[in-house]
Amino acid sequence: MATTVLIVDDHHGFRARARLLLESEGYAVIGEATDGASALSAASQLRPDLVVLDVMLPDSNGFEITERLQGLAPTPTVVLVSSNEAVSRAIGFITKPELSGARLRELLEPIT
């Protein structure tokens, strides 16, 4: 059974490209949303396995929506995306409570 995906981004072009890419890789895109409110509604109705979620949305941000998605059962996996060039140069993301030498080594291992 294919992993089901909800794509959340306010740019139609990105949603269309993401859908094509994910479907060509065997994912089942079951919905799209353009802002935080519609993302929460779609996620509660569709129950996707995975949410591909833009960091910056017109009515909220991806961090807020990720937190709210944690209240769903089952809780979807969330992958945050951004068109911000600075973000694209980062090799990963660590929350402040997770910062440790071991966690840094996990992120650096593929590039060293």
C-alpha positions as CSV (number, residue, x, y, z in Angstrom):
1,M,0.0,0.0,0.0
2,A,1.4,3.4,-1.0
3,T,2.2,6.1,1.6
4,T,-0.6,8.7,1.4
5,V,0.5,12.4,1.2
6,L,-1.1,15.8,1.8
7,I,0.8,18.7,0.1
8,V,0.4,22.1,1.8
9,D,1.8,25.1,0.0
10,D,0.3,28.4,-1.1
11,H,1.9,28.2,-4.5
12,H,0.1,26.2,-7.1
13,G,3.2,25.6,-9.2
14,F,5.0,24.0,-6.3
15,R,2.0,21.8,-5.4
16,A,1.8,20.6,-9.0
17,R,5.5,19.8,-9.2
18,A,5.5,18.1,-5.8
19,R,2.5,16.0,-6.8
20,L,4.2,14.8,-10.1
21,L,7.4,14.0,-8.3
22,L,5.8,12.2,-5.4
23,E,3.4,10.2,-7.6
24,S,6.3,9.2,-9.9
25,E,8.0,7.8,-6.8
26,G,5.0,5.7,-5.8
27,Y,3.4,8.0,-3.2
28,A,-0.4,8.5,-3.3
29,V,-1.1,12.2,-3.1
30,I,-4.6,12.3,-1.6
31,G,-5.0,16.0,-1.2
32,E,-3.6,19.6,-1.4
33,A,-4.1,22.6,0.8
34,T,-3.1,26.3,0.4
35,D,-3.0,27.5,4.0
36,G,-2.9,26.4,7.6
37,A,-6.6,26.2,8.2
38,S,-7.3,24.2,5.0
39,A,-4.3,21.9,5.9
40,L,-5.8,21.1,9.3
41,S,-9.2,20.5,7.8
42,A,-7.8,18.3,5.0
43,A,-5.6,16.3,7.4
44,S,-8.4,15.6,9.8
45,Q,-10.7,14.4,6.9
46,L,-8.1,12.6,4.8
47,R,-5.8,11.1,7.5
48,P,-2.6,11.2,5.4
49,D,0.5,9.2,6.4
50,L,2.7,12.2,5.4
51,V,2.2,15.9,5.2
52,V,4.6,17.9,3.0
53,L,4.2,21.3,4.7
54,D,5.5,24.7,3.7
55,V,7.2,26.6,6.5
56,M,5.6,30.0,5.5
57,L,1.8,30.0,4.9
58,P,-0.5,33.0,4.4
59,D,-2.3,32.4,7.7
60,S,0.2,30.6,9.9
61,N,3.5,28.8,9.7
62,G,4.6,25.2,9.3
63,F,5.8,24.9,12.9
64,E,2.3,25.9,14.3
65,I,0.6,23.5,11.9
66,T,2.9,20.7,12.8
67,E,2.1,21.2,16.5
68,R,-1.6,21.1,15.8
69,L,-1.3,18.0,13.6
70,Q,0.1,16.1,16.6
71,G,-3.5,16.1,18.0
72,L,-4.6,13.8,15.1
73,A,-4.9,10.1,15.5
74,P,-3.0,8.6,13.7
75,T,-0.5,11.4,13.8
76,P,0.9,12.1,10.3
77,T,4.7,12.4,9.7
78,V,5.5,16.0,8.7
79,V,8.2,17.1,6.3
80,L,8.7,20.9,6.3
81,V,9.7,22.6,3.0
82,S,10.8,26.1,2.2
83,S,11.9,28.1,-0.8
84,N,14.1,30.2,1.5
85,E,17.7,29.9,0.1
86,A,19.2,29.9,3.6
87,V,17.1,26.9,4.6
88,S,18.2,25.0,1.4
89,R,21.8,25.4,2.4
90,A,21.2,23.8,5.8
91,I,22.0,20.0,6.1
92,G,19.3,19.4,8.7
93,F,17.2,20.7,11.6
94,I,17.6,20.0,15.3
95,T,15.3,21.3,18.0
96,K,17.1,23.0,20.9
97,P,16.2,20.2,23.3
98,E,17.7,17.6,20.9
99,L,21.0,19.3,20.5
100,S,23.8,16.9,21.3
101,G,27.1,15.7,19.9
102,A,25.4,12.4,18.9
103,R,22.6,14.2,17.1
104,L,25.1,16.4,15.2
105,R,27.1,13.3,14.2
106,E,23.9,11.7,12.8
107,L,23.4,14.8,10.6
108,L,27.1,15.0,9.6
109,E,27.7,11.3,8.9
110,P,26.4,11.3,5.3
111,I,28.7,14.2,4.3
112,T,31.9,13.2,6.1
